[in-house]
Amino acid sequence: MLALAAPKVRIDKAARIGPCAASRAFIGTARELRQVAKGADKITAFMAVLLQKKTGASARRVKKLLRGPMRWWTAEQALADGFVDEIVDFASTVDKMRSLPVAIA
């Protein structure tokens, strides 16, 4: 999710992205569990701000997205919905880099 705070977000053509509310597994007392829940709510609120800024979506839509069931977007869907700025082929880029001459320092 923090990638959405970057000035430009690239995603591999085969990748998926799945924004969701913060979650944690925790064992403790009721008081400790409430503290953990408050922390998760703060993280979710921060992620909502990032999503709104990145996608231009309304607060209502972002809240529904984060509170709803987990969903995965393809690279194309993520681009269309504003989660990412560019789709790239990282494998092709790595192959090109492998063909470059090695510099000796």
C-alpha positions in Angstrom: 0.0 0.0 0.0 2.8 2.4 0.7 3.8 2.2 -2.9 0.8 4.4 -3.6 2.6 7.2 -1.9 5.4 7.2 -4.5 5.3 10.0 -7.1 5.1 7.3 -9.9 3.9 3.8 -9.4 4.9 1.1 -11.9 3.5 -2.4 -12.0 4.6 -5.5 -13.9 2.2 -6.7 -16.5 1.7 -10.0 -14.7 1.4 -8.5 -11.2 -1.7 -7.9 -9.1 -2.5 -5.3 -6.4 -5.0 -5.7 -3.6 -5.7 -2.7 -1.4 -7.3 -3.6 1.9 -7.7 -2.4 5.5 -4.9 -3.0 7.9 -5.0 -6.2 9.8 -2.9 -7.9 12.5 -2.9 -11.2 14.4 -2.5 -10.6 18.1 -3.0 -12.4 21.4 -3.5 -10.5 24.5 -5.9 -9.0 27.0 -9.1 -7.2 25.9 -7.4 -3.9 26.7 -4.4 -4.8 24.6 -6.6 -6.0 21.8 -8.5 -2.6 21.8 -5.1 -0.8 21.5 -4.1 -3.0 18.6 -7.5 -2.3 16.9 -7.0 1.5 17.4 -3.6 1.2 15.7 -5.0 -0.7 12.8 -7.8 1.9 12.4 -5.2 4.6 12.2 -3.2 2.8 9.6 -6.4 2.1 7.6 -7.3 5.9 7.8 -3.8 6.7 6.5 -4.1 4.2 3.7 -7.5 5.8 2.8 -5.9 9.2 2.4 -3.2 7.7 0.1 -5.8 5.9 -2.0 -7.9 9.1 -2.3 -4.9 11.1 -3.4 -3.6 8.5 -5.8 -6.9 7.5 -7.4 -9.1 10.6 -7.0 -11.8 8.4 -5.7 -14.4 9.7 -3.1 -13.9 9.0 0.6 -17.0 6.9 0.5 -15.7 4.7 -2.3 -12.3 4.3 -0.7 -13.9 3.4 2.7 -16.1 0.8 1.0 -13.0 -0.6 -0.8 -11.0 -0.9 2.4 -13.8 -2.4 4.5 -15.1 -4.8 1.8 -13.8 -8.3 1.0 -10.3 -8.6 -0.3 -10.1 -8.0 -4.1 -7.2 -8.2 -6.5 -6.8 -6.0 -9.5 -4.9 -7.0 -12.6 -2.2 -4.5 -13.9 -4.7 -3.2 -16.5 -7.5 -2.8 -13.9 -5.1 -1.1 -11.5 -4.1 1.4 -14.2 -7.7 2.1 -15.2 -8.7 2.7 -11.5 -5.7 5.0 -10.9 -3.7 2.8 -8.5 -0.7 2.7 -10.8 0.7 5.1 -13.4 2.4 2.7 -15.7 2.5 -1.0 -16.7 5.9 -2.4 -17.4 7.5 -5.7 -18.4 10.2 -6.2 -15.7 11.3 -9.5 -17.2 12.1 -7.8 -20.5 14.0 -5.0 -18.6 16.0 -7.6 -16.6 16.9 -9.4 -19.9 18.1 -6.2 -21.4 20.2 -5.4 -18.4 21.8 -8.9 -18.6 23.0 -8.1 -22.1 24.9 -5.0 -21.0 28.6 -5.2 -20.7 29.9 -5.6 -17.2 31.9 -2.6 -15.9 35.1 -3.4 -14.0 36.0 -1.0 -11.3 
